[in-house]
Amino acid sequence: MQHDLPKDLTQDGTGTVLLYSIHRTEDWFRHLGENMGFAKSAVVSCLPGEGDHNVIADFQHHQRRFYAADARHSDLLDAATVADIAARCRVLRFMGDPRAAAMILGMAEAMAKVLDVVQPDVIVSFPIDRYVSDVLEHLGRARGVPFYELTVSALNGQSMLMRKGALCQHGPDPDPALVEAGVEEMATPLFKPSYVQGVANFTAKRWLKVFAYFRLRGFVFWLISLLHRDRLNLHYLDAQSFLGHKPRLSDMRIVNLVDRDWRDSLDAFPKDRRLFIGLALFPEASIDYWIHDLKLIEYEDVIVEMATAFSDAGYLVLVKDHPLQFGFRQCGLIDRLRAIKNVKFVPYEENGTEFLTLCGVSFTCTGTLGLQAALLGAKSIVVENYYTTDTRDFIFLSDRDRIKDLPEEASSRDFSTGLEDRQRRIIANLLRGSFVSDFFSFEKFDKTNPSPGATELGHVLGREVRALMAEDGASARHNGRGT
């Protein structure tokens, strides 16, 4: 939906926006920045040869210095912040504490230099899903510079801005007609968000093909990192097989772990005694960065504890993996789940939304299935995130110690009445933070012939960002933000 801006923010040509780009998005982000209506825009990058400001050389210098000193904090980041950043990054978790801390502190020095030079009023990037952008967000926040995360909305054809999983909203309540249209679009078992792609052919042959491709990719990236003398670059490290979440060849047996007879178990359990667990992509920004409690980002343990609690309470637990996780999921989690009584690991090719009509209770940390479950009338257990409203519509997992109590809470809660009001609240909440635009205009973007969708996204993004800055009280440049 479009929002009206305060009159003093409708004029272009003031302020500075800094954009952090990732692989193959530099030109797209630069084009967005040039069309956002700010006086200046700049792109920062940690990839070789990219960005108006490139942090590689400064990062390498400071990383070596901090590593030699075995430093765990600096003037920019305290020890607790460094530990938090390391725990959330899918790469740093496996680098060892001394190296992880040195990389974080080195990146902080490099990014602080960029902030000193650019003096941005606002920072924009994709959702934080790596320590580099996490560091940048921390530094910006310390200077009073907001960091807005641009991503696709659950509403097809729209985008949204977030702050670590919290939906950024402004303006009046949406038009009731738009709310009704959104309900009609999303409150159906056939709904599929635009970012979910259809995948089929879940065979051992296809698993091996995926595995071999990414193993080869990791080896090639390792060679490139040697060539560029940039072995600690996150882009290259992220592809390496030593990371603890990467699958091994032995994980190909996952194709034999599915319970193809899962439907035979349904009759023994009434609908309200069936729990559906939709596994998320892992590792994934929505788990690592949207969930504030570090105990809850221990994703696999949380899933096992949830399945155990509901199984002990007499539930049938149906577990479905994300189709895009095929070829990446380790068997360890599935082995642990299948060892629990009345837990079934359903085939990849099954339609995830069908289970929301078969099960009275659903659990996903932050996945879209939690949104769909609530819209379809199920008891949806989630961690608070961009689509959640309040306890009238969701059951919240805010503390890992509460997992054991969730079966009783789910049994005692009644969501059977007021479904239409529930749907309207959820959709209205989404609409207040969504705006019509072509988020996927970054795909195959050609800087010599920019697509109209990318240009229009820049215009709309600029309007949205300035409106949020006004409501956040961050539109005026802060004095003394430099280090």
DRENVOSE-332171 format. One line per field, with one value per residue (C-alpha): residue number from 1; y, z, x; residue in three letters. Coordinates in nm, 4 decimals. Layout:
N
i	NUM	...
y	Y	...
z	Z	...
x	X	...
aa	Ala	...
REM end
This chain:
483
i	1	2	3	4	5	6	7	8	9	10	11	12	13	14	15	16	17	18	19	20	21	22	23	24	25	26	27	28	29	30	31	32	33	34	35	36	37	38	39	40	41	42	43	44	45	46	47	48	49	50	51	52	53	54	55	56	57	58	59	60	61	62	63	64	65	66	67	68	69	70	71	72	73	74	75	76	77	78	79	80	81	82	83	84	85	86	87	88	89	90	91	92	93	94	95	96	97	98	99	100	101	102	103	104	105	106	107	108	109	110	111	112	113	114	115	116	117	118	119	120	121	122	123	124	125	126	127	128	129	130	131	132	133	134	135	136	137	138	139	140	141	142	143	144	145	146	147	148	149	150	151	152	153	154	155	156	157	158	159	160	161	162	163	164	165	166	167	168	169	170	171	172	173	174	175	176	177	178	179	180	181	182	183	184	185	186	187	188	189	190	191	192	193	194	195	196	197	198	199	200	201	202	203	204	205	206	207	208	209	210	211	212	213	214	215	216	217	218	219	220	221	222	223	224	225	226	227	228	229	230	231	232	233	234	235	236	237	238	239	240	241	242	243	244	245	246	247	248	249	250	251	252	253	254	255	256	257	258	259	260	261	262	263	264	265	266	267	268	269	270	271	272	273	274	275	276	277	278	279	280	281	282	283	284	285	286	287	288	289	290	291	292	293	294	295	296	297	298	299	300	301	302	303	304	305	306	307	308	309	310	311	312	313	314	315	316	317	318	319	320	321	322	323	324	325	326	327	328	329	330	331	332	333	334	335	336	337	338	339	340	341	342	343	344	345	346	347	348	349	350	351	352	353	354	355	356	357	358	359	360	361	362	363	364	365	366	367	368	369	370	371	372	373	374	375	376	377	378	379	380	381	382	383	384	385	386	387	388	389	390	391	392	393	394	395	396	397	398	399	400	401	402	403	404	405	406	407	408	409	410	411	412	413	414	415	416	417	418	419	420	421	422	423	424	425	426	427	428	429	430	431	432	433	434	435	436	437	438	439	440	441	442	443	444	445	446	447	448	449	450	451	452	453	454	455	456	457	458	459	460	461	462	463	464	465	466	467	468	469	470	471	472	473	474	475	476	477	478	479	480	481	482	483
y	0.0000	0.3591	0.6003	0.9807	1.1510	1.4527	1.7641	1.8514	1.5081	1.5040	1.7113	1.5215	1.6199	1.6177	1.3706	1.0702	0.7024	0.4235	0.0862	-0.2399	-0.4762	-0.8489	-1.0694	-0.9638	-0.6788	-0.3854	-0.2286	-0.2805	-0.1198	0.1690	0.2225	0.2153	0.4681	0.7014	0.6947	0.7244	1.1039	1.1678	1.4238	1.1562	0.7774	0.5367	0.1609	-0.0216	-0.3733	-0.6439	-0.8127	-0.7683	-0.4693	-0.3729	-0.0751	0.2954	0.2084	-0.1285	-0.2526	-0.5486	-0.3857	-0.2162	-0.5332	-0.7460	-0.5005	-0.4651	-0.8334	-0.9315	-0.6742	-0.7904	-1.1581	-1.1076	-0.9362	-1.2050	-0.9192	-0.9834	-0.6229	-0.2762	0.0869	0.0213	-0.3078	-0.4510	-0.8186	-0.9037	-0.7537	-0.9383	-1.2671	-1.2036	-1.1211	-1.4354	-1.6594	-1.5434	-1.5693	-1.9010	-1.8777	-1.7341	-2.0053	-2.2435	-2.0165	-2.0406	-1.7580	-1.5821	-1.5685	-1.4819	-1.1942	-1.0627	-1.0708	-0.8883	-0.6216	-0.5818	-0.5337	-0.2817	-0.0683	-0.0886	-0.0027	0.2792	0.4416	0.4236	0.5793	0.8579	0.9375	0.8976	1.0381	0.8697	0.9621	0.6091	0.2637	0.0228	-0.3381	-0.6824	-0.8436	-0.8949	-1.2485	-1.2216	-1.0677	-0.7933	-0.6343	-0.7072	-0.5091	-0.2258	-0.2158	-0.2003	0.0837	0.2754	0.2407	0.3745	0.6848	0.7250	0.6087	0.3711	0.0488	-0.0597	-0.4080	-0.4339	-0.7627	-0.9168	-0.9057	-1.2107	-1.0200	-1.0997	-0.8100	-0.6072	-0.5316	-0.4298	-0.2829	-0.4451	-0.4096	-0.7565	-0.9196	-0.6334	-0.4875	-0.1140	0.0567	0.4087	0.5937	0.5341	0.2054	0.0482	0.0727	-0.1995	-0.2994	-0.3738	-0.5762	-0.7859	-0.8408	-0.9527	-1.1952	-1.3400	-1.3801	-1.5341	-1.7145	-2.0199	-2.3530	-2.2937	-1.9699	-1.9688	-1.6632	-1.5285	-1.6275	-1.9955	-2.1844	-2.5195	-2.8028	-3.1664	-3.4842	-3.5503	-3.8511	-3.9744	-3.8759	-3.5190	-3.5015	-3.6131	-3.3566	-3.0746	-3.1993	-3.2333	-2.8899	-2.7096	-2.9092	-2.8103	-2.4512	-2.4453	-2.5739	-2.3131	-2.0363	-2.1591	-2.1311	-1.7820	-1.6759	-1.7889	-1.6027	-1.2818	-1.3389	-1.2953	-1.6249	-1.4698	-1.3066	-1.4137	-1.4718	-1.7418	-1.8880	-1.9325	-2.1967	-2.4124	-2.7643	-2.7365	-2.5346	-2.7497	-2.7116	-2.8367	-3.1856	-3.4825	-3.7516	-3.9818	-3.7443	-3.8683	-4.1352	-3.8683	-3.9768	-4.3067	-4.1473	-4.0111	-4.1808	-4.2374	-4.4055	-4.0980	-4.0740	-4.4094	-4.2473	-3.9694	-4.1629	-4.2471	-3.8786	-3.6154	-3.2972	-3.0961	-3.3539	-3.3201	-3.0851	-2.9773	-2.8616	-2.6929	-2.6874	-2.3681	-2.3158	-2.3573	-2.1613	-1.8721	-1.5014	-1.5290	-1.7615	-1.6219	-1.2531	-1.2201	-1.4215	-1.2197	-1.5015	-1.6892	-2.0049	-2.0082	-1.9852	-2.3303	-2.4356	-2.8127	-2.8547	-2.6337	-2.8444	-3.1690	-3.0276	-2.9101	-3.2498	-3.4279	-3.2076	-3.2593	-3.6298	-3.6770	-3.4921	-3.7441	-3.5633	-3.6927	-3.4779	-3.4347	-3.2816	-3.1463	-3.0107	-2.6998	-2.8111	-2.5782	-2.7517	-3.0737	-3.1493	-2.9314	-3.0896	-3.3109	-3.6391	-3.5838	-3.3726	-3.6156	-3.9139	-3.7423	-3.6585	-4.0038	-4.1555	-3.9754	-4.1591	-4.0621	-3.8342	-3.8691	-3.7127	-3.6554	-3.6555	-3.3401	-3.3365	-3.3023	-2.9637	-2.7910	-2.5936	-2.9162	-2.9992	-2.6742	-2.8105	-3.1512	-3.0349	-2.8242	-2.6902	-2.5590	-2.4613	-2.2751	-2.0278	-1.7460	-1.9180	-1.8130	-2.1314	-1.9733	-1.6870	-1.9217	-2.1383	-1.8401	-1.7281	-2.0761	-2.0994	-2.3256	-2.2639	-2.1081	-2.1234	-1.8845	-1.6554	-1.2906	-1.1593	-0.9331	-1.0938	-1.1494	-0.9335	-1.0268	-1.3177	-1.3081	-1.4497	-1.6383	-1.8425	-1.6985	-1.8898	-1.6235	-1.8415	-2.1822	-2.2975	-2.2554	-2.5292	-2.7924	-2.5842	-2.5251	-2.8450	-2.7453	-2.3864	-2.5033	-2.7283	-2.4496	-2.1820	-2.1484	-1.9934	-2.1398	-1.8150	-1.4798	-1.6177	-1.3393	-1.0714	-1.2566	-1.2645	-0.8931	-0.8000	-0.9997	-0.8715	-0.5112	-0.5417	-0.6659	-0.3939	-0.1191	-0.2249	-0.3328	-0.1336	-0.2292	-0.2722	-0.5137	-0.6509	-0.9159	-0.6495	-0.7365	-1.0606	-1.0246	-0.6496	-0.4690	-0.1361	-0.0294	-0.0860	-0.0672	-0.2175	0.0182	-0.1957	-0.1252	0.2480	0.2601	0.0552	0.3189	0.5953	0.4100	0.2943	0.6518	0.7651	0.4803	0.5330	0.9071	0.8528	0.5989	0.8293	1.1044	0.8818	0.7427	1.0943	1.0259	1.2588	1.5310	1.4748	1.3953	1.5893	1.4176	1.0754	1.0119	0.7939
z	0.0000	-0.0549	0.2341	0.2386	0.3689	0.5949	0.3758	0.4757	0.3657	0.0182	-0.1227	-0.2594	-0.2441	0.1231	0.3405	0.2715	0.2440	0.2791	0.1227	0.2078	-0.0907	-0.1086	-0.3986	-0.7357	-0.5910	-0.6013	-0.9208	-0.8077	-0.4691	-0.6318	-0.8653	-0.5705	-0.3832	-0.6803	-0.7029	-0.3342	-0.3403	-0.1077	-0.1901	-0.1694	-0.1775	-0.1402	-0.1505	0.0925	0.0156	0.1579	-0.1806	-0.3970	-0.6298	-0.5365	-0.3699	-0.3519	-0.0210	0.0121	0.3576	0.2670	0.3185	0.6461	0.7701	0.6998	0.8717	1.1874	1.2010	1.2117	1.4839	1.7038	1.6501	1.7508	2.0692	2.1394	2.1799	2.2695	2.2787	2.1588	2.1968	1.9402	2.0664	2.4183	2.4933	2.5350	2.1960	2.0289	2.1794	2.0631	1.7076	1.6922	1.8238	1.5550	1.2480	1.0624	0.9814	1.2982	1.5118	1.3738	1.3544	1.7189	1.9712	1.9079	1.5296	1.5450	1.7842	1.5722	1.2595	1.4314	1.5805	1.2546	1.0605	1.3159	1.2619	0.8840	0.8894	1.1407	0.8945	0.6227	0.8542	0.9415	0.5740	0.4458	0.7520	0.6499	0.7823	0.7198	0.6248	0.3995	0.3091	0.2927	0.6246	0.8496	0.7992	0.8549	1.1006	0.8590	0.8398	1.2096	1.2941	1.0674	1.2377	1.5835	1.4806	1.3127	1.6152	1.8421	1.6217	1.6001	1.2371	1.1655	0.9726	0.7658	0.6144	0.2756	0.1925	0.0207	0.1999	0.2563	0.0485	-0.3148	-0.5201	-0.2154	-0.0148	0.3450	0.5769	0.9043	1.1955	1.2944	1.2298	1.3599	1.0906	1.0319	1.0111	0.9725	0.8553	0.9131	0.9242	0.5782	0.3655	0.4738	0.1080	0.0903	0.4099	0.2687	-0.0530	0.1485	0.3504	0.0331	-0.1127	0.1852	0.3955	0.1705	0.1877	-0.1723	-0.0927	-0.1616	-0.1016	-0.4035	-0.2495	-0.2221	-0.5350	-0.6365	-0.6142	-0.7035	-0.7640	-0.4116	-0.5002	-0.4007	-0.7453	-0.7044	-0.3488	-0.4737	-0.7534	-0.5078	-0.2697	-0.5403	-0.6861	-0.3539	-0.2552	-0.5859	-0.5355	-0.1940	-0.3386	-0.6161	-0.3631	-0.1537	-0.4541	-0.5298	-0.1705	-0.2031	-0.5303	-0.3768	-0.0487	0.1230	0.3025	0.5794	0.3468	0.4576	0.1002	0.0493	0.3995	0.3809	0.1100	0.2969	0.4058	0.7466	0.8793	1.1237	0.9560	0.6169	0.5141	0.4686	0.2022	0.4642	0.4958	0.1599	0.3567	0.4487	0.1410	0.3225	0.6511	0.5372	0.6719	0.3621	0.5664	0.7842	0.6860	0.8503	1.1909	1.1570	1.2634	1.6019	1.6963	1.6770	1.4929	1.8103	1.9235	1.6156	1.6026	1.2738	1.2805	0.9623	0.9618	0.8402	0.6237	0.8461	0.9122	0.8358	0.9178	1.0535	1.3275	1.3981	1.3986	1.4591	1.7803	2.0654	2.3171	2.2219	2.3837	2.1241	1.8253	1.9150	1.6529	1.6368	2.0150	2.0323	1.7665	1.9481	2.2809	2.1214	1.9612	2.2878	2.4945	2.2641	2.2167	2.5949	2.6099	2.3724	2.0414	1.6970	1.5678	1.1914	1.0848	0.7358	0.6047	0.3894	0.0234	-0.0381	0.2447	0.0438	-0.0038	0.2930	0.5943	0.8153	0.9218	1.2889	1.3544	1.1715	1.3577	1.6898	1.5919	1.4590	1.7880	1.9670	2.0029	1.7532	1.5472	1.1697	0.9163	0.6170	0.2530	0.1032	-0.1860	0.0358	0.0380	0.3635	0.3812	0.3719	0.7180	0.8512	0.7710	0.9201	1.2466	1.5212	1.6403	1.4426	1.5452	1.3471	1.4990	1.2486	0.9240	0.6986	0.7906	1.1292	0.9548	0.7359	1.0361	1.2176	0.9092	0.8662	1.2257	1.3777	1.7107	1.5846	1.8143	1.6996	1.8148	1.7830	1.4362	1.1521	1.0980	1.4575	1.6275	1.9859	2.2051	2.0581	1.7379	1.8324	2.1102	2.1734	2.2574	2.4331	2.6730	2.5997	2.9502	2.8563	2.5905	2.8419	2.9245	2.5665	2.5230	2.8192	2.6955	2.3463	2.4908	2.7033	2.4342	2.2130	1.8691	1.7220	1.7313	1.5693	1.2846	1.0456	1.2956	1.3511	0.9787	0.9410	1.2290	1.0841	0.7290	0.8432	1.0426	0.7350	0.5135	0.7483	0.6823	0.3169	-0.0047	-0.3666	-0.5497	-0.7493	-0.4849	-0.7219	-0.9647	-0.8405	-1.0397	-1.3637	-1.3064	-1.5916	-1.4944	-1.8600	-1.8965	-1.5503	-1.5279	-1.4532	-1.1489	-0.9970	-1.0583	-0.9083	-0.6094	-0.5489	-0.5512	-0.3190	-0.0908	-0.0486	0.0474	0.2955	0.4557	0.5003	0.6528	0.8988	0.9860	1.0618	1.2899	1.4547	1.5226	1.3193	1.0225	1.1515	1.1335	1.4701	1.5840	1.7151	1.5659	1.4571	1.6543
x	0.0000	0.1133	0.1523	0.1285	0.4404	0.4608	0.4824	0.8393	0.9635	0.8099	1.0964	1.3960	1.7600	1.8612	2.0496	2.2727	2.1901	2.4482	2.3657	2.5416	2.5480	2.6078	2.7138	2.5678	2.3614	2.6045	2.4669	2.1083	2.1657	2.3500	2.0543	1.8122	2.0242	2.0383	1.6580	1.5697	1.5648	1.8587	2.1287	2.3961	2.4092	2.6995	2.7473	2.9748	3.0951	3.3197	3.3641	3.6776	3.6575	3.3009	3.1395	3.2071	3.3690	3.5411	3.6389	3.8632	4.2038	4.1110	3.9426	4.2498	4.4816	4.2754	4.1803	4.5467	4.6122	4.3272	4.4076	4.7719	4.6528	4.3886	4.1404	3.7765	3.6561	3.7481	3.6453	3.3709	3.2251	3.2200	3.2811	2.9122	2.8273	3.1137	2.9959	2.6390	2.7487	2.9647	2.6854	2.4425	2.6672	2.6489	3.0221	3.1720	3.0120	3.2732	3.5791	3.6859	3.6544	3.9895	3.9454	3.5763	3.6394	3.9272	3.7118	3.4254	3.6510	3.8415	3.5206	3.3994	3.7103	3.6703	3.3003	3.3519	3.5916	3.3251	3.0674	3.3100	3.3617	3.0042	2.8215	2.4946	2.1534	2.0266	2.1582	1.9672	2.0424	1.8858	1.7824	2.0810	2.2051	2.5806	2.8192	2.9271	2.5821	2.5251	2.8382	2.7258	2.3848	2.5447	2.7755	2.4952	2.2683	2.5444	2.5554	2.1802	2.1700	1.8782	1.9416	1.6414	1.6256	1.4552	1.2861	0.9861	0.6519	0.4345	0.1787	0.2539	0.3881	0.4898	0.8017	0.8602	1.1210	1.2236	1.4586	1.5803	1.2455	1.0309	0.8066	0.8565	0.5193	0.3878	0.0836	-0.2883	-0.4746	-0.5096	-0.8208	-1.0690	-1.1069	-0.7333	-0.7583	-1.0417	-0.8448	-0.5444	-0.7515	-0.8997	-0.5507	-0.3742	-0.6346	-0.6439	-0.4644	-0.3532	-0.1671	0.2063	0.4271	0.6148	0.9497	0.8543	0.9521	0.8139	1.0656	1.0127	1.2112	1.3372	1.5509	1.8957	2.0213	1.9038	2.0414	2.3816	2.3707	2.3011	2.5688	2.8349	2.7629	2.8040	3.1119	3.2720	3.1584	3.3224	3.6507	3.6450	3.5754	3.8660	4.0955	3.9635	4.0225	4.3850	4.4226	4.2885	4.4752	4.1425	4.0839	3.8745	3.6254	3.2790	3.1637	3.4273	3.4111	3.0349	3.0767	3.3288	3.2427	3.4160	3.1228	2.9310	2.5927	2.7110	2.5910	2.8200	2.7917	2.6403	2.3449	2.2170	2.0299	1.7751	1.5766	1.5113	1.4038	1.0701	0.7577	0.5486	0.2770	0.2206	-0.1466	-0.2134	-0.1492	-0.4068	-0.7167	-0.5681	-0.5430	-0.8150	-0.7254	-0.6717	-0.4120	-0.1964	0.1031	0.2574	0.6199	0.7352	1.1141	1.2781	1.5804	1.8848	2.0947	1.8622	1.8506	1.4974	1.6235	1.9698	1.8786	1.5043	1.5097	1.6563	1.7101	2.0273	1.8883	1.6118	1.8462	1.9772	1.7275	1.7634	1.7502	1.4405	1.2674	1.3485	1.2310	0.9068	0.8399	0.9184	0.6885	0.3909	0.4580	0.4657	0.1326	-0.0275	0.0049	0.0884	0.3745	0.4107	0.7429	0.8008	1.1287	1.1506	1.1746	1.4696	1.6576	1.6791	2.0469	2.1464	1.9750	2.1892	2.0334	2.1148	1.8055	1.5777	1.7238	1.6574	1.3000	1.2167	1.3358	1.0510	0.7205	0.4477	0.6730	0.6510	0.8889	0.6666	0.7876	0.9365	0.6921	0.3847	0.2109	0.3005	-0.0231	-0.2253	-0.0958	-0.2379	-0.5841	-0.5059	-0.3484	-0.5011	-0.1644	0.1331	0.4845	0.7453	0.9885	0.9409	0.8447	0.5587	0.3722	0.3078	0.1311	-0.0712	-0.1638	-0.3115	-0.5030	-0.6497	-0.7658	-0.5001	-0.3312	-0.0096	0.2944	0.5673	0.8439	0.7412	0.8267	0.7122	0.3691	0.2623	0.0005	-0.0875	-0.1980	-0.5478	-0.3990	-0.0802	0.0770	0.4226	0.7384	0.9446	1.1409	1.2894	1.2023	0.8335	0.8421	0.7342	0.4251	0.3115	0.1036	-0.1141	-0.1413	-0.2347	-0.5048	-0.6495	-0.6573	-0.9653	-0.9192	-1.2374	-1.4360	-1.3672	-1.1564	-1.2568	-1.1536	-0.8273	-0.7579	-0.8308	-0.6008	-0.3117	-0.3537	-0.3995	-0.0788	0.1076	-0.0385	0.0755	0.4347	0.4121	0.4289	0.3667	0.6988	0.9124	1.1472	1.2803	1.4044	1.7551	1.7392	1.9371	1.9622	2.1372	2.2890	2.3028	1.9307	1.7673	1.4224	1.1315	1.0550	1.3970	1.3648	1.0176	1.1353	1.4026	1.1398	0.9030	1.1846	1.3025	0.9536	0.9106	1.2510	1.2000	0.8566	0.9983	1.2857	1.0352	0.8294	1.1430	1.2642	1.5772	1.5323	1.7605	2.1360	2.2849	2.5882	2.8996	2.8294	3.1859	3.4181
aa	Met	Gln	His	Asp	Leu	Pro	Lys	Asp	Leu	Thr	Gln	Asp	Gly	Thr	Gly	Thr	Val	Leu	Leu	Tyr	Ser	Ile	His	Arg	Thr	Glu	Asp	Trp	Phe	Arg	His	Leu	Gly	Glu	Asn	Met	Gly	Phe	Ala	Lys	Ser	Ala	Val	Val	Ser	Cys	Leu	Pro	Gly	Glu	Gly	Asp	His	Asn	Val	Ile	Ala	Asp	Phe	Gln	His	His	Gln	Arg	Arg	Phe	Tyr	Ala	Ala	Asp	Ala	Arg	His	Ser	Asp	Leu	Leu	Asp	Ala	Ala	Thr	Val	Ala	Asp	Ile	Ala	Ala	Arg	Cys	Arg	Val	Leu	Arg	Phe	Met	Gly	Asp	Pro	Arg	Ala	Ala	Ala	Met	Ile	Leu	Gly	Met	Ala	Glu	Ala	Met	Ala	Lys	Val	Leu	Asp	Val	Val	Gln	Pro	Asp	Val	Ile	Val	Ser	Phe	Pro	Ile	Asp	Arg	Tyr	Val	Ser	Asp	Val	Leu	Glu	His	Leu	Gly	Arg	Ala	Arg	Gly	Val	Pro	Phe	Tyr	Glu	Leu	Thr	Val	Ser	Ala	Leu	Asn	Gly	Gln	Ser	Met	Leu	Met	Arg	Lys	Gly	Ala	Leu	Cys	Gln	His	Gly	Pro	Asp	Pro	Asp	Pro	Ala	Leu	Val	Glu	Ala	Gly	Val	Glu	Glu	Met	Ala	Thr	Pro	Leu	Phe	Lys	Pro	Ser	Tyr	Val	Gln	Gly	Val	Ala	Asn	Phe	Thr	Ala	Lys	Arg	Trp	Leu	Lys	Val	Phe	Ala	Tyr	Phe	Arg	Leu	Arg	Gly	Phe	Val	Phe	Trp	Leu	Ile	Ser	Leu	Leu	His	Arg	Asp	Arg	Leu	Asn	Leu	His	Tyr	Leu	Asp	Ala	Gln	Ser	Phe	Leu	Gly	His	Lys	Pro	Arg	Leu	Ser	Asp	Met	Arg	Ile	Val	Asn	Leu	Val	Asp	Arg	Asp	Trp	Arg	Asp	Ser	Leu	Asp	Ala	Phe	Pro	Lys	Asp	Arg	Arg	Leu	Phe	Ile	Gly	Leu	Ala	Leu	Phe	Pro	Glu	Ala	Ser	Ile	Asp	Tyr	Trp	Ile	His	Asp	Leu	Lys	Leu	Ile	Glu	Tyr	Glu	Asp	Val	Ile	Val	Glu	Met	Ala	Thr	Ala	Phe	Ser	Asp	Ala	Gly	Tyr	Leu	Val	Leu	Val	Lys	Asp	His	Pro	Leu	Gln	Phe	Gly	Phe	Arg	Gln	Cys	Gly	Leu	Ile	Asp	Arg	Leu	Arg	Ala	Ile	Lys	Asn	Val	Lys	Phe	Val	Pro	Tyr	Glu	Glu	Asn	Gly	Thr	Glu	Phe	Leu	Thr	Leu	Cys	Gly	Val	Ser	Phe	Thr	Cys	Thr	Gly	Thr	Leu	Gly	Leu	Gln	Ala	Ala	Leu	Leu	Gly	Ala	Lys	Ser	Ile	Val	Val	Glu	Asn	Tyr	Tyr	Thr	Thr	Asp	Thr	Arg	Asp	Phe	Ile	Phe	Leu	Ser	Asp	Arg	Asp	Arg	Ile	Lys	Asp	Leu	Pro	Glu	Glu	Ala	Ser	Ser	Arg	Asp	Phe	Ser	Thr	Gly	Leu	Glu	Asp	Arg	Gln	Arg	Arg	Ile	Ile	Ala	Asn	Leu	Leu	Arg	Gly	Ser	Phe	Val	Ser	Asp	Phe	Phe	Ser	Phe	Glu	Lys	Phe	Asp	Lys	Thr	Asn	Pro	Ser	Pro	Gly	Ala	Thr	Glu	Leu	Gly	His	Val	Leu	Gly	Arg	Glu	Val	Arg	Ala	Leu	Met	Ala	Glu	Asp	Gly	Ala	Ser	Ala	Arg	His	Asn	Gly	Arg	Gly	Thr
REM end
